[in-house]
Amino acid sequence: MRWLRAVGNVRSFAAFMPRRPFTLSVRRTALLALALLPACGKQEDPRARESTTEAAAETARAADAKALSKKLAAFTGARTKVVWSQYQKDTATDPRSNNTGHLLMGLDTQDPLGARAVSAKPDNYTRPILSSDGETILFTQKTVTWDAQDAKHYSVSILRTDWKGSAPSKINDGYAVDTWKDPKTRIEWVYAVRDIIASPAVSLQAKKLIRFQLDHPDEEELVWDQTPVSPDNIQLSRNGRRASGQFPWPDAGHFVLGETSTFTKRGTGSWPSLAPDNSYVSWILDDQNQNLTLFPADDAAPWSVPLTASGDLSKGSINHPSWSNHPRFIALTGPYLPAANPSEGSAIGTGGLSSEVFIGKFSEKLDQIEDWFRITDNALNDNYPDVWIEGGDTAALATFAQASDAPPAAPVTPWPASQEGLVFLWQRGDAKNHLALSGGRDLDCTLDLHGAARFGRSHEMLLDAGTFEPKADVTTIIADALQSAMPLAVGFILHIEGEVKSAHGTLATFPHLRLTLRDGIISAETSSGIIGVGPVQGSVCHVTASAGDTGYSVTLQEADGKSTTKISAARPRQAPGRPVVVSFGGGSGAGIGMSHVTVFARKLTADEIQANASVLASLPVPTLSTTLKLRGKLLQSSSPPAPGSGGAHGGALIESLYEITKVIEGEASAKQILVRHWAVMDGKPVRGLPRKTGLEYDLLVQPFSDHPQFKSIPCPALDPKPALEPWLDITTPSVR
């Protein structure tokens, strides 16, 4: 029966039959009727009966295909094409398309075939994408091998086919991520990542992003090689000046493309995407795989759009979200149902047999998904949908300024004022935090979080627990500068809650030197003892430590140019075999945060300090958050994730529902409160969890919406989910 193979979504004729079994009486009646047929006249030819059944089924399938196409075209308002990959095993999933056994699926609302296998040969069809005119289908053929350390090695090739099902032909090496037609030259470019790094991680990292001409694949150009990049998702704006991406996961944002390309970090998460017009609106999917955080082109506040608020998608999580070529429509797969036991793996890794291809329609303001349209309905794992809508390449978001109409950006005052001698630059947790050294070397200044280290509301380091450590090469550069008797100038912003004199703790640790804050005084701890350097006069501080033959000279430089110098008589020496340590935080503390950290291998001038302080003092400060101190009886908690299964930096939350038994500070009119707690940090379980149902606990909480730094942290939801706005437990956590 040829029509069964063409459908692709259906594994056997039984799938078309009613799922409810016949009753015994119905079976007997059917057998009796068949037994009486020969006595009622001439015996029917079984081949004719089979032919009639097949023709009826073919007619029904054609009618269903026509109806699906008609409804989809009405949903999008135009001819629509969809391609995706479908794993053919009904007992396993492959959401990253690491195996063979997939079919290349497609649907064109103007052909009568409906959802069908474009290429009927089972193979590997990773991330199929459509050309700008919707006529050409590109996909990546991926071969994966594992070594003894469980690292995956990738061999990737880009193949081309069409809607006629022509034999796919290889056109280049790499992993194809997007196509873009130059509006001036009309040349169609294919963007791809190359040189994928062998790793046991789920997320891919490649060494560079390139592009080549679709019709002349030998004509190619390097787009980006300053950092590793992840392929999901790299999507371009209509003018080709920007692209969404990761450099690599979990840091996501925009490639700003041009003669000198840069990357602007928007946050952490997965599956970033960029509107296909020139509005530069973008999104990042949270680590719960349930909500998008959307970012406007300017510095206005981001907002959240839930993807699993209603319908079939509310049953689980989603995967593979991407913008179509029309800025009002997106595609994704879901729902992915969580495993009964969280230790069995994530919903994305194990729950894909329930996933279908969906198209969603944004509201005009991109503040919600107005409606959903389901493309597939099967018991197989559908992956990587790409949608092309006729006329989508001219549509634009009317409520968002387009690049051609946007006013020129105001000149940005550089910070720091000079980068001469700069060896470390860390702004905040959601920033790029990369430094271009002399000679073209890119220095990764991101921080590794250990223990209960976490970020605050301004994405600053919270120094009350855990440590923040630079990469090994950064540590070596800082230590070498200090050991070679160079002045080490450290600048930073202090985020202090409450009175300065009540804040205390370790600020930074360098070889033979620790900077601390206590009673409003910054002190330097050296091998000869503790030196009180000077009082904190403002939030912006600069400390210079010089290590010479006579010992340390430590200076606290204020923004007004004043300074206080203290001398330590001990000469610092690095003990043989002792590890070199550079870190921030690292002990019990209270009320201190730190951001915008610079380390120079030279002393700064008073003018530079004033210029830097002026820029930093103008940065926005979040408004005060509502804080409640309560006592509550635990009613229910979501299942804590297994240690090591967290998102970025190995962290994860849980949800708990409490009955409020006492309000100690603040106002709370509701009888219940939904609280999110840290459950996993640095891949380790948090102390005090799980809590026991029925017992009472003290709670110190703030609205979860006031803490944007947590939007990318996974948090298993309660089932059923209470109709309550979540709050965040802000007590200092500790790990086991």
N, C-alpha and C positions, 0 to 999 in steps of 0.2 A: 504494500500500500504506500505509494510514493508520497501521498499527502502527509503521512505521519512523519516522514523524515524531513519534510520541508518546514513543518511547524517549529521544531526545535524545542519548544516549551513542553511538549508532550512526549512521554516515554513509551506509551503503549495505548492501544485502542481502549483499554479499560479506563483510562483517565477521563474519557468522554461519558462513561456510563454513570448512572446514579450512584453516589457514595453510600447511600443507605441500603443495606442488604434486603433482598426479597424475603417476604414471609414464607413459611412453609406452605400455606394454602395457595399462595400465588405460584410457587414452584410446581405444585401438583397440578394445578389448573393448566399451566403451560405445557407440562408433559402430556396431559390428557389430550389437549388440543392437537399437539403434534402427532400423537398416536392415531387420532381419528382422521388426519388429513388424507392418508392413502385411500381410505374407504370412501371419501367424499368426492373423489374424482381422480384426474390424472396427477401422478407424482411430479412435484416441482423439481427442476434441475437445481442442485445445490450451488452450482457455479453461477447460475442466474441470480439466485437469492443473494450470494456474496457480492455480485456485481451491483445489485440494487442497493444493498446496504452501504457499500463503498461510495456509490454515487450520491446517496442521501447524506452521508457524512461529509463528503466533499462539498456539497451544496451548503450544508450548515456551516462548515468551516469558512467557506468563502463569504457567507453572509456575516459571520462574526468578524472576520477580518475587515470587511467593508465598514461595518458599524464602528469598530475600534478606530479606524482611520478617520472616519467622519467626525467622531466625537473629539479626537485629538486635534484635528484641524480647527474645530469650533473652539476648543479650549485655548489654543495659541493664537487663533485668528488668521492663520496662514498655513501654507504647505509646511510640513514638518518632517524632518528626518532624525532618526535616533539610531545610534550604534552602541553595542555593549558586548562584553564577553560573558559567556555562560559556562560554568563548570558542569560537566555532564554526570558527575557522580552524585547519587542520591543519599549517600551515607557520609559524605565529607565535604568540606568547604575549602576554598582557596582564594580568599579575598584579595591577596596580593599577586595572584596569577604567577605563582612560582612553578607550577606544574604544567604538563600537557593535559589533554583531555578536555579542553575548552572548545566551544564553537563561537565563531564570529557571528553575532546576531545583528539584525537590523530591521527597521520599519520605516517605510516611506509612505506618507499618507496619500500619494498619488499613484501608487501601484496597487493592484488588487490582492497582493500576497499577504498583507498584514505583517505581524511579527514572524520573522523567518530566519533560518540560517543562511547568511550571505555566502559563507564558505562552509560547505558541508563536511570538510575533513577535520576531525578532532585534532587540535594542535594547541600551541600557546599563542594567545591573542591578547597580549597585555596592552591595556589602555588604548583602545581604538579611538581615533580622532578624525574629524571631518575637515576637509579643506574649506576655504572661505566661501566657495560656491556650492558646497554640499555634495559634489560629484565624486570626489576622490576619498577613499577610506585608507587611512594609514594606521598601522599598529606596530607594536614592538614584539619581536619574537625573542623570548627570554629563556636562557638555559641556566639552571642553577645547580651548582655542585657544592657539597659540604666537605670541609677538611676535618682533620682529627680534633681541632679545637672548636668545632661546630660553627666555624665562620663560613658564611655563604660567599661563593665566588660566582660572578655573573658574566655571561656572554650575551650581548644584546645586539640585535640587528633590526633595522627599520624596513618594513615591507609595505607595499602598495597594492591595492586592489580597487574594485569598483562595485557598483550595485548590480552588475551583471554576474558577479561571482567569478570574474576572471582569475586565473591562477595567480596568487600573490607573487610579486617579484621584489627582491631586495634592492633598495636604492641607496642605503648608506649604513654605517655603523652608528650605534648609539641607542638611546631611549627617547623616543619622540614625545614631546610634551604639549606642543601647540603649533598652530599654523597662523600666519599673518601675511596679509597682502598689503604691500606698500602703496598708500593712496596716490603717490606721485608717479612711481615707475610701473605700478601694477604688477610687480614681481611678487610671486607667492613664495614665502620663506617658511621653512620647517625648522622649529626650535627643538633642540635635543640636548640631553646631558650625556657626557662621555666619561669613560674611565671610572666606573663604579668601584668603590672601595670595598674590599672583602671585609665582612663584619658579621658577628652573630646577631646584631640588632635587627629589629623588624623594619625600621625606616631605612631607606636607601640613602647613601651619600655618594655623590659623584664629584670628581675633581674639577669639572668645568662645564659651562653651558656654551653651546655653539649654535649656529644656524646655517642652513644651506638652502639653495634654491630648489623648489619642488621639481621643476622641469629640467634643471641642470644641477644635479646633486654634487658635482665636483666643485661648484662655486660655493665655497663655505667661508664663514668668518667666526672668529672667537668673540663671544659676547661677555663672558665672565669667568675668571679663574682666581679671583682674589681670596675666596674661601670655598670650602666644600659646599655643594648645593644638594637639596633633596628634590626629586622630580614632582612630587605631589603637593600642591599644584603650581605649575608655572603657566600663567595665562596673561596675555598682553592686552594693553589698552588699544583702542582703535588707531591712535597715531603712532603706536610703537614706542612711545617714550618711557613707559613704565611696564613692569610685569610683577605679578605676585610671585612669591617664592619663599624658600627657607634657606638659611645659610649656615648650617643645615638645621633640621629639626632639633629642638622645638622652637627655635628662634624664627619668627615669621614676620614678613613685611613686604616692602616694595624694592625691586631693582629699579633704580633711576638710570635709564640707559642714555648714552650719548658718547661723546668723545672721551669723557672721563666718567665712567660709570661708578655709581655708589649704591649702597644698600641702606634703606631706612627701616629700622625695626619698628614694628607695631605692637608686638607682644609675643607670647609663647602659646603654642597650640599646634594644631595640625590642619591640613587641607586648606591653606590660604587660597583665596581667589580674588580676582580683580574684575570689576564691571567692564564689559566689552565696549563701552563707549569711551569718552574722554573725561568722565567725572572723577576718575581715580578713587572711587569708593571701593573699599575692599572688605574682606571678612577673614576671620580665623575661627575654626571650629574648636570648641572647648574639648578637654580631655575626657569628658563624659560622653562625647559624640552625640550630643543632644541639642546644643545651642550654638548659634553663630554670634560672634561679636563683630559688629560692623563699624568701620572707621571712615569718617569723611576725609576728603583730601586735605583740609586744613587741620588745625590743632583743636577743633571742637571735640566735645566729649563723645566717646563711642557709645553704642547702644546694643542691646541684646535682642535677638529674634529666636524664639524657640522653634525647633523643627519637629518636636515630638509631643506637641500639646494636644493633638486630637487625632481621631481616625486610627487607621491601622498602625501608623508610625508611633503612636503613643505606647505601644506594647514593648518597645525596646529602644535601641540606639540606631544611628544611621551611619553610613559610610560613603566614601567616594563623592562628596558634594563638589559641584563645579558650576560656574556660570555657563549658560548657553551663549550663543552669539547675539542674543537679545537680552538687554539689561533687566528685563522684568521677569525672566524665566531662568530657573536653575534645575539641575538634575542631581539625583542621588539614589542610593539603594538603602533599603531597610524594610521592616524592622529587624534588627539583630537581637535575638532574645538571650538574656543572660543565662549562664549555666546554673543549675540548681546548687552546685557547690562552687563558690568563687575560685577555689584552688584549681579547678579544672581548666581555667583560662578565661580570657576576656570574652565578652559577648561578640566582638568583631571576629575573633579568631575561631570561635566554636559555634556561633549562632546564625550563620549565614544561610542555612537551608530555608529559612523563613523570609529571606530578603527578596524584594522585588524592585523593579526600576520605577521610580516616580519622577514626575516633573512638577515643580512648584511654581506658582505665580506670585511674585512680590506685589505688595501694594505700591502705589506711586511714590510714597515716602520711604519705602524699604523698611517699614517698621513692623511688618508682619507678613506671613505667607497667607494670601487671600484664599487660595484653593490648591488642591492637589489633584493630579491625574495619574492613575496607576497604569503603567504600560504592560507589565507582565503579571501572570498569576500561575505559579508553578511551585514545585517542591525542589527546585535547584538553586544553586548559588549564582546570582547575577551580579556582575561587577563592572566598574568603570564606564558608566554611560556618558555619552557625549551627544548633545542636541544641537541641531541646526534648524533655524526657523527662517523662512523666506522673508526678506525685508528686515531681518534683525540687524543687519550690518549698517542700517541707517537710523535705527531707533536710538533715542537718547533719554536719559532720566531728566525730566523737565524740572524737578525740584532740586537738582544739584547742578552747580556751575560746571560747565565744560571747560577743558583746558584752553581752548581757543578764545573763550570769552572771559576767562578769569583775569582779574587785575594782576599786574606784576607783583610778585612777593616783595615785602619790605626787606631791606638789607638786614642780614643777620649779623649781630655783633659776635665775633669769634670768641669761643671759649675752649681752652684757655687762650689768653691773649697771644702767647707765643708757644710753639711746640718745640723750641730748641731745648735739647736735653731731656725731653719727655720720654719716660720709659714705662709708664703705666697710666692708663686712662679708663676709669670705670664711672659711668654716669649714674645708672639705676638699673634695676633688674629687667626692665622691658626695653632697654636701649641696645644698640648694636654692640658697643663696647669692644671695638676693634681699633687698633692704632697703626697707622702707616709710618714705619720707621724710615730713616734715611737709607737710600739704596733700594727702596721699593718693597721691603719685607713687610708683610702684614702680621701684626702681633695680636693674638687672640687674648683679650683682657677679661673675658667672662670669668665668673667665679664658680667654683665648685662648693656646694653646700654640704656641710657635715653636721651630724647630730640633729639638733632641733633648730638649726639655722633656717630663717624664713625672711620674707620681705614684708614691708609695711604698706600702708595705704598709698604712699608716694613711690612705691617700689624701691624704697630704701632698705639697706641692710638693718635688721633689728639685731642689736648686739646683746640681748639679754640671755641668749642661749645658743649653743652651737658655734661653729666657726665658718668663715668664708675664706677660701683659699684660691689664689691665682694658679694658672697653669704652671707646670714645672719650668718651662723656658722663661716665663716672666719672673719667677722666683730667682732663677739663676742670674738674670740681668740685674735685678735689684740688689742681690747679695754681692755681686761682683763690683757694682758701683760703690757700695758701702765699704767693702773691704779694700778698695783701691784709694781710700782716703778722699773720695769725692763727697761734697755736701749732698745730702739727701733731703730734698724739700718735699714735704707731704702736705697737700691741701685737701680740704674736705668740708662738706656741710654737715653740721650736727642737727639732727631732728630730736628735740628734747620735749618730752611731755611733762607739763607741770613746771615746778620750780627747778632752776638749774642746779641748785645745791642739793636737791634730792636725787638727782641722776648720778649713777655711778656704774663703773665697769671698765673692761679693757676696750680700747679703741683699735689699736693696731700693734702687731708684733713683727719686728725685724730682727736680724741676727744681733744679739747682745743688746737689744733695745725694745722696750715695750712702752707704748703711750697709753695712759689711763686717765680717767676723769673721776674725780671725787670731790664733793663739797665745792663744786664750781671751779676747781683748779685742775688744769691739765698738767700731769706729771710725767716725767721720763724715768723709767726704771732701767738702770744700767748695771753692769757688774760691780760698780762701787756703791750702789744704793739707789734710793729714790730721790729725784730732783723735782721739786715743785717749780715748773717752768713759768706758769702764769695763769691768771684767771681768764675764764671765757667771757669776752665782752660782747660777742655776737655769734650768730649761727655759723658764719663762715670763718674757718680757722686755717692757718698755715703754720706748720712746724718744720723747721730746718734742723737736721741733725748732721753734724760733721764729725767724721771719725778720723782723727789724725794721730800722730805719734804720741801726743800728750793725752789723748783720750777723746771723749765726746764733747762737742760744743752744741748745745741744744737751744734753739731760738723759737719763741712764739711770736709770730708776726701778725699784727692786727691789720684790718682793712684800711685804717687811717695812716699806715706806714710806721706806727710805733712798734717797737720790739723789745723783748726781754731775753737776755742771754744768760745761760747757766753753763758751768763747765764741770764735767765729770773727770776726775783725775785718773781713772783707770783707763788703760789702753786696751781697746777691744781686740780679742784674738779669737779666731775660730778653732775650737778644739778639734783635733783629728778624729774623724769618724762620727762627729756629731752632726745630725741632720740640719740642713739649712731650713729655717722656718720663716715664711712670710704669711701673715694671716690677719684677718679683721674679726673683732669679737673674740670669743674664746673663753668665756667664763661667765659666772653668774653676774648679772647686772640688772639695771632697771631704768626704764625711761629713756634709752638712748637709741637713736637710729643714725645711720651715716649714708651719705650719697655723694656723688660728684667728686670722686677721689682722684687726685693726680699725684704722681710721684716723678720728680725731676732729679736728674743727676747733676744738679747745680743749685745755687741759691737764687731766689727770685728777687727782683728789684721791687721797691715800694710801689712804683707805677704799675708794674704787672699785677701785684697783689690787689691794688685798688681797682684795676680794670676787671680782673677776674671776679672780685667781690661784687662789683656793680652788676655783672651779668647774672650771677647766682642769686643775688638779693631780689632780682625781678622775677624769679621763677614762681609759678602759682603754688599756693599752699592749700591743701584740701580743707574744707570747712569742718568744724567740729562735728563729730558723730554722736548720735544718741547712745548713751551707755546705760544698760540696766544691770542691776545686781539682784538676783532672784534666788529663790530656793524652789526646786521642782522635783516631782516624782516621775521617774522614768516610766513611760508607757510602752515605748517601742523603739528599736534601733534597726537601721539597715545593716546588712552583713558586712563586716569589715573586709577590705581587700586583703589578699595574701601578701605578706611582706615581699618586697621586690617587684610587686605588680603595679606600683604607682606610676604617675605620669612624669612630667618634667621634674628632675632632681629627685626622683624616687618618692614623691609625696602623694598622699591620697586622704580624702575626708570621708566621714560617714554622717548620716542624718539621724537625729534622735528626736522623738516627740516626748515632751514633758507636760505634766499637769502642774500649773503654777500653784504652789502652796503658800508662798510668802514673797512679797515684794519688799526688798531691803532698801534699794535706792532706785529712783526713777519712777516712771509711771507705766503700768501695764494693765489694760482693761480686759484683754482676752483671758480665757481660762486655760488655754494651752499655748505652748510656744514650740516652734520647730527650730532646732539648733544643729549647726554643723560643727563637728569637732575634727581636729587632726586625728587620723587613725594610723597612718604610716608616714614616717619621715626618714629621709636618707635610706630608704629601703628597709627600715626597721619599725617594729610596732611601737606605738606610743604608750607610755605608762598610764595605768588607770583605765585602760580599755581592754575588753568590752566591759561596760557597766551592767549592773544587775537590774532587771526589770522589777519595779515595785519599790525600789529604794529611793531616798531623796538625796539630791546633790545640790551644792552651791553652783550658781551659774553667773558668769560675768560676760555679757554679750553686747554686740553692736549689730546693726542691720547688715546683712551679708552684701546688700547692694552698695554699701559704702566701701567695700573692699575689692576693687577691681583686680588686685593681684591674685585673687583666688579663682578667677573665671576659668583658668586653664587647668585647675587641679581637679582630677576625677573625684566624683562623689556618688556612690551608689544611692539611689533614691529609695525612700520607703514605698512599700506596696501594700495597700493603695496609698497614693501620694496625698497628704493633707492639703487642703486649700488654704495654706498659711504661707506668708512671706518668711523666708528663712533668716535666721540670725546666726552670727558667728561667735563661737567661743574664743575670747581674746586672752584667756589666761596663758601664761608661759608654759609651753609643753616641754616634755622631756622624753627621750627614747630609752628603750630597754637595752 
